Amino acid sequence: MGECLGLRWGSVDLDASTLAVERVIIEVNGHLFDKPYPKSAKSRRTVPLAPFLQQALHRHRELVAHSSDDRVFTNYEGGSMLRSNFRRQIWRPSLVRAGLLGQVVEVGPFQFCATWSDREDVEWSAEFTTEREAVDCVATKAAGGLRFHDLRHCYATWLVSGGVPVNIVQAVMGHEQASTTLNRYTHTPADFHESVRSVFGGSADDQR
């Protein structure tokens, strides 16, 4: 998260579809500090942008107010954002709207039903007159949910599963050791049986 908050538009090249990770924002006791370098030499890196992300950044640059210090991601006033505010105001509501945390269903005109589970896996529900109120309720009260940092795990796993060599995944992740990439940030995909079979001539159906 610190690398995202520290990103400046001067480090983003949308024409070349790359961004440079050169600085981070660290948060200590609710105070933000701009650190002009990541935690290690390997962390300073250039990352290729997927086409969908390049398009999203184009739209983002057009929609958001320009920050005085050229930050890509800011709070509503154009300053740096606290992690707690990002989690509460943006991340958790986004999970609800994406169907990854609880559920919000429109059940009538100006009537939205919010459903969520607590830490004891007990299901709760409530009705609201606006979709935003329903989403905020689920985002606040639902237990669990994907963490923002989990996106790094997903990214590394997708790259390795897609056949990208580990040394390249290590480079774009900014890890000092390839073992960190493999041991901590990659996970076995559910369909690994078919992946293994395909190396030796296709799936089980192909052999029949």
C-alpha positions as CSV (number, residue, x, y, z in Angstrom):
1,M,0.0,0.0,0.0
2,G,2.9,2.4,0.8
3,E,4.2,2.0,-2.7
4,C,0.8,3.0,-4.2
5,L,0.4,6.0,-1.9
6,G,4.0,7.1,-2.7
7,L,3.5,6.9,-6.5
8,R,3.8,10.1,-8.5
9,W,2.6,10.8,-12.0
10,G,6.2,11.6,-13.0
11,S,7.0,7.9,-12.4
12,V,4.1,6.7,-14.6
13,D,4.7,6.4,-18.4
14,L,1.3,5.6,-19.9
15,D,2.7,5.6,-23.4
16,A,5.3,2.9,-22.6
17,S,2.8,1.2,-20.2
18,T,5.2,1.2,-17.3
19,L,5.6,2.7,-13.8
20,A,8.6,3.2,-11.7
21,V,8.5,2.3,-8.0
22,E,10.8,4.9,-6.4
23,R,9.3,6.1,-3.1
24,V,6.8,5.0,-0.5
25,I,4.6,6.5,2.1
26,I,4.9,5.1,5.6
27,E,2.4,5.7,8.4
28,V,3.3,5.8,12.1
29,N,0.7,6.5,14.8
30,G,-1.6,8.2,12.3
31,H,1.1,10.4,10.8
32,L,2.3,10.0,7.2
33,F,6.0,10.3,6.2
34,D,7.2,10.4,2.6
35,K,10.2,8.1,2.2
36,P,12.2,8.8,-1.0
37,Y,13.2,5.2,-1.5
38,P,11.6,1.7,-0.9
39,K,12.9,-0.7,1.7
40,S,15.7,-2.3,-0.4
41,A,17.6,-1.8,-3.7
42,K,15.6,-4.5,-5.4
43,S,12.4,-2.6,-4.4
44,R,13.3,0.2,-6.8
45,R,12.0,-1.2,-10.0
46,T,10.1,-0.6,-13.2
47,V,6.9,-2.5,-13.5
48,P,5.0,-3.2,-16.8
49,L,1.3,-2.2,-16.8
50,A,-1.4,-4.6,-18.0
51,P,-3.6,-3.0,-20.7
52,F,-6.6,-2.8,-18.4
53,L,-4.5,-1.0,-15.7
54,Q,-3.1,1.4,-18.3
55,Q,-6.7,2.3,-19.3
56,A,-7.8,2.6,-15.7
57,L,-4.9,5.0,-14.9
58,H,-5.8,7.1,-18.0
59,R,-9.4,7.5,-16.6
60,H,-8.1,8.1,-13.1
61,R,-5.9,10.9,-14.2
62,E,-8.8,12.6,-16.0
63,L,-11.3,12.2,-13.1
64,V,-9.3,13.1,-10.0
65,A,-8.2,16.5,-8.9
66,H,-4.5,17.3,-9.6
67,S,-2.3,17.0,-6.5
68,S,0.1,19.8,-5.7
69,D,2.9,17.2,-5.2
70,D,1.9,15.1,-8.2
71,R,0.6,12.1,-6.3
72,V,-1.4,9.5,-8.2
73,F,-3.6,8.4,-5.3
74,T,-4.8,11.0,-2.8
75,N,-7.6,11.8,-0.4
76,Y,-10.6,14.0,-1.3
77,E,-8.6,17.2,-0.6
78,G,-5.6,16.1,-2.8
79,G,-3.3,15.1,0.1
80,S,-1.9,11.8,1.3
81,M,-4.4,9.2,2.5
82,L,-4.3,7.3,5.8
83,R,-4.5,3.5,5.4
84,S,-7.4,3.4,7.9
85,N,-9.4,5.9,5.8
86,F,-8.6,4.1,2.6
87,R,-9.8,0.8,4.1
88,R,-13.0,2.3,5.5
89,Q,-13.9,4.7,2.7
90,I,-12.8,2.9,-0.4
91,W,-11.5,-0.7,0.0
92,R,-14.2,-2.3,2.1
93,P,-17.1,-0.7,0.2
94,S,-15.5,-1.8,-3.1
95,L,-15.4,-5.4,-1.8
96,V,-19.2,-5.2,-1.1
97,R,-20.0,-3.7,-4.5
98,A,-17.8,-6.4,-6.2
99,G,-19.8,-9.2,-4.4
100,L,-16.8,-10.2,-2.3
101,L,-18.1,-9.2,1.1
102,G,-21.7,-9.6,2.3
103,Q,-24.5,-8.6,-0.1
104,V,-26.6,-5.6,-1.0
105,V,-29.8,-6.2,-2.9
106,E,-32.4,-3.6,-4.2
107,V,-35.7,-5.0,-3.0
108,G,-38.0,-2.1,-3.9
109,P,-38.1,1.7,-4.7
110,F,-35.7,3.3,-2.3
111,Q,-35.3,0.1,-0.4
112,F,-32.0,-1.9,-0.1
113,C,-31.4,-5.0,1.9
114,A,-27.9,-5.5,3.4
115,T,-26.8,-8.9,4.5
116,W,-23.6,-9.8,6.3
117,S,-22.0,-12.4,8.6
118,D,-20.2,-11.5,11.9
119,R,-17.1,-13.2,13.4
120,E,-19.2,-16.1,14.8
121,D,-20.6,-16.7,11.2
122,V,-24.0,-15.4,12.4
123,E,-25.9,-13.8,9.5
124,W,-27.5,-10.4,9.9
125,S,-29.6,-8.2,7.7
126,A,-31.0,-4.7,7.7
127,E,-32.8,-2.4,5.2
128,F,-31.9,1.1,4.1
129,T,-33.3,3.7,1.8
130,T,-30.1,4.2,-0.1
131,E,-27.6,1.8,-1.7
132,R,-24.7,3.8,-0.1
133,E,-26.0,3.3,3.4
134,A,-26.5,-0.4,2.8
135,V,-23.0,-0.8,1.4
136,D,-21.4,1.2,4.3
137,C,-23.3,-1.0,6.8
138,V,-21.9,-4.2,5.3
139,A,-18.4,-2.8,4.9
140,T,-18.4,-1.8,8.6
141,K,-20.0,-4.8,10.2
142,A,-19.1,-7.8,8.0
143,A,-16.2,-10.0,9.3
144,G,-13.3,-11.0,7.1
145,G,-12.9,-9.9,3.6
146,L,-10.0,-9.6,1.2
147,R,-7.1,-7.5,2.4
148,F,-5.5,-5.0,0.1
149,H,-2.1,-6.7,0.6
150,D,-3.7,-10.0,-0.7
151,L,-3.5,-8.4,-4.2
152,R,0.3,-8.9,-4.2
153,H,-0.2,-12.6,-3.5
154,C,-2.8,-12.9,-6.3
155,Y,-0.5,-11.0,-8.7
156,A,2.5,-13.2,-8.1
157,T,0.5,-16.4,-8.2
158,W,-1.1,-15.4,-11.5
159,L,2.3,-14.6,-13.1
160,V,3.9,-17.9,-12.0
161,S,0.8,-19.9,-13.0
162,G,0.9,-18.1,-16.3
163,G,4.4,-19.3,-17.0
164,V,6.3,-16.1,-16.3
165,P,9.8,-17.2,-15.1
166,V,10.4,-16.8,-11.3
167,N,13.3,-14.4,-11.7
168,I,11.1,-12.0,-13.7
169,V,8.3,-12.3,-11.1
170,Q,10.9,-11.6,-8.4
171,A,12.0,-8.5,-10.3
172,V,8.5,-7.0,-10.7
173,M,7.6,-7.8,-7.1
174,G,10.8,-6.1,-5.8
175,H,12.1,-9.1,-3.8
176,E,15.7,-9.6,-2.8
177,Q,15.4,-13.4,-3.0
178,A,13.4,-15.6,-5.4
179,S,12.6,-17.8,-2.4
180,T,10.5,-15.0,-1.0
181,T,8.5,-14.9,-4.2
182,L,7.9,-18.6,-4.2
183,N,7.4,-19.3,-0.5
184,R,5.4,-16.2,0.6
185,Y,3.7,-14.7,-2.4
186,T,2.6,-17.6,-4.6
187,H,-0.1,-20.2,-3.9
188,T,-1.1,-23.4,-5.6
189,P,-3.9,-22.9,-8.0
190,A,-7.0,-25.1,-7.7
191,D,-6.5,-26.5,-11.2
192,F,-2.9,-27.5,-10.9
193,H,-3.6,-31.1,-11.9
194,E,-4.5,-30.0,-15.4
195,S,-1.5,-27.7,-15.5
196,V,0.8,-30.7,-14.7
197,R,-0.9,-33.0,-17.3
198,S,-0.6,-30.3,-20.0
199,V,3.2,-30.4,-19.8
200,F,3.1,-34.1,-20.7
201,G,0.7,-34.0,-23.6
202,G,-2.6,-32.5,-22.6
203,S,-5.5,-33.1,-20.2
204,A,-6.9,-36.5,-19.2
205,D,-9.7,-36.1,-21.7
206,D,-7.2,-35.7,-24.5
207,Q,-5.8,-39.1,-23.7
208,R,-9.1,-41.0,-24.1
